[in-house]
Amino acid sequence: MDKQGDIPMHIEDLNDAIREAIRALGGMKKVGSALKPERPVVEAGKWLADCLNPDRRDRLTPGQMAYIRREARKVGCHILAAFEAREAGYAPPVPIASEDERAELLRKFIATAGLLQSLHDQLSESPTLRAVA
């Protein structure tokens, strides 16, 4: 979608960056429905559009912003994260590569498996605990 750290010229403010991320995710109705599943699709889309209209009262919560940013990253759209980083004086964000994520999950899995084995060994070696089991 966008190259890492590149922010198109038409992105002038945070709401523009959010709109671009929402567009990458399928539009106002789709994202609005994900954020407000209790509302009808059209109403949820209108609510989301209202949240991005400075003349309206509704605003996105920090959790809803995080959801949009996270989902946009999944589809390769980094405009929102890049805009926020630039506005705060940070370098452009660098998403974690899939292999890095996989390696981290594998490390956690191995550590958990080791813990389970250790607990199993303790249970097996303890006569009191073995009798209870």
Steps between C-alpha positions, in 0.01 A plus 500: 500500500729781617874473526637496850500853640364667185209731569310619190472874447122497548539388863485831683370400841428203724147456365638474144743229615219313676278527188780356285546207739124440499496509120775235496288286734195507276325824585287668764222240508735204541717660768203667669330161525812349655517780757125513568365151419176574686404762241366441148775520237392832347453660841842376617662646189328835558607497864863442395484780242357729769793413728734642234296816448634782721152659503347188661509396864596131460868405527693176482629360829869413541405132477313555174799692361729213598268254325507703176879539516554129571260379229648744246844360572370151421404613148827688445370851563733692732377854434331547837797374703743700283292818533477467878874431529589797282268734690652389832856547373592133458661316212262311271378174652649172388253210513623170636555255218284187494805280556587701810146452631512128425838465670369683809193273516723195464724622786192546721369156404833334584520682833144397587567139399808501724295632791236231447768229488652632821161495674435148371838384634431655841161329516653167400780522758288603797342205686241726666400670178506169308250350748263795455517480123 
